[in-house]
Amino acid sequence: MMTFKKLLNDDAGFIVSAELVLISTIAVLGLVVGLSEVSLNINNELEDVGSAFAAMRQSYEVSCTSGHKASKSGTCFEDRCDFCDGQNDIH
């Protein structure tokens, strides 16, 4: 019981609350800056993924095919530029 009272009354390792406020403020500011950079980089990567999907060629072509008893004339599809692609924008 005597050791417990000594530990209870000992304040040699006590941290002043002003120090805690300063340390926590610096930590929060560092987290805000770090998370804003992470957010910016994630948005840039998602923009790159979207640009990659928009740049895919979506046209196909099947030339004339024929078998033993049937034939099919050819067909094709040409992908036009999407609105806001930036390729045909008029400035």
ZIQUI-V568140 format. One record per residue. N is the residue number from 1. RES is the residue in one small letter. SS is DSSP state (~ for helix, > for strand, _ for the rest). PHI is phi in whole degrees, -180 to 180 (NA if undefined). Layout:
BEGIN
n=N res=RES ss=SS phi=PHI
n=N res=RES ss=SS phi=PHI
END
This chain:
BEGIN
n=1 res=m ss=_ phi=NA
n=2 res=m ss=~ phi=-67
n=3 res=t ss=~ phi=-67
n=4 res=f ss=~ phi=-65
n=5 res=k ss=~ phi=-67
n=6 res=k ss=~ phi=-64
n=7 res=l ss=~ phi=-66
n=8 res=l ss=~ phi=-68
n=9 res=n ss=~ phi=-91
n=10 res=d ss=_ phi=-78
n=11 res=d ss=_ phi=-124
n=12 res=a ss=_ phi=-69
n=13 res=g ss=_ phi=-104
n=14 res=f ss=_ phi=-73
n=15 res=i ss=_ phi=-98
n=16 res=v ss=_ phi=-70
n=17 res=s ss=~ phi=-65
n=18 res=a ss=~ phi=-65
n=19 res=e ss=~ phi=-66
n=20 res=l ss=~ phi=-64
n=21 res=v ss=~ phi=-64
n=22 res=l ss=~ phi=-64
n=23 res=i ss=~ phi=-65
n=24 res=s ss=~ phi=-69
n=25 res=t ss=~ phi=-65
n=26 res=i ss=~ phi=-65
n=27 res=a ss=~ phi=-66
n=28 res=v ss=~ phi=-66
n=29 res=l ss=~ phi=-63
n=30 res=g ss=~ phi=-64
n=31 res=l ss=~ phi=-67
n=32 res=v ss=~ phi=-64
n=33 res=v ss=~ phi=-65
n=34 res=g ss=~ phi=-64
n=35 res=l ss=~ phi=-70
n=36 res=s ss=~ phi=-68
n=37 res=e ss=~ phi=-67
n=38 res=v ss=~ phi=-62
n=39 res=s ss=~ phi=-62
n=40 res=l ss=~ phi=-62
n=41 res=n ss=~ phi=-69
n=42 res=i ss=~ phi=-65
n=43 res=n ss=~ phi=-62
n=44 res=n ss=~ phi=-64
n=45 res=e ss=~ phi=-67
n=46 res=l ss=~ phi=-67
n=47 res=e ss=~ phi=-65
n=48 res=d ss=~ phi=-64
n=49 res=v ss=~ phi=-65
n=50 res=g ss=~ phi=-63
n=51 res=s ss=~ phi=-67
n=52 res=a ss=~ phi=-66
n=53 res=f ss=~ phi=-67
n=54 res=a ss=~ phi=-70
n=55 res=a ss=_ phi=-86
n=56 res=m ss=_ phi=-67
n=57 res=r ss=_ phi=-83
n=58 res=q ss=_ phi=-110
n=59 res=s ss=_ phi=-90
n=60 res=y ss=> phi=-141
n=61 res=e ss=> phi=-149
n=62 res=v ss=> phi=-120
n=63 res=s ss=_ phi=-78
n=64 res=c ss=_ phi=-59
n=65 res=t ss=> phi=-120
n=66 res=s ss=> phi=-146
n=67 res=g ss=_ phi=-122
n=68 res=h ss=_ phi=-69
n=69 res=k ss=_ phi=-124
n=70 res=a ss=_ phi=-144
n=71 res=s ss=> phi=-143
n=72 res=k ss=> phi=-133
n=73 res=s ss=_ phi=-74
n=74 res=g ss=_ phi=-69
n=75 res=t ss=> phi=-139
n=76 res=c ss=> phi=-151
n=77 res=f ss=> phi=-140
n=78 res=e ss=_ phi=-117
n=79 res=d ss=_ phi=-79
n=80 res=r ss=_ phi=-87
n=81 res=c ss=_ phi=-66
n=82 res=d ss=_ phi=-76
n=83 res=f ss=_ phi=-64
n=84 res=c ss=_ phi=70
n=85 res=d ss=_ phi=-72
n=86 res=g ss=_ phi=94
n=87 res=q ss=_ phi=-83
n=88 res=n ss=_ phi=-115
n=89 res=d ss=_ phi=-69
n=90 res=i ss=_ phi=-98
n=91 res=h ss=_ phi=-106
END
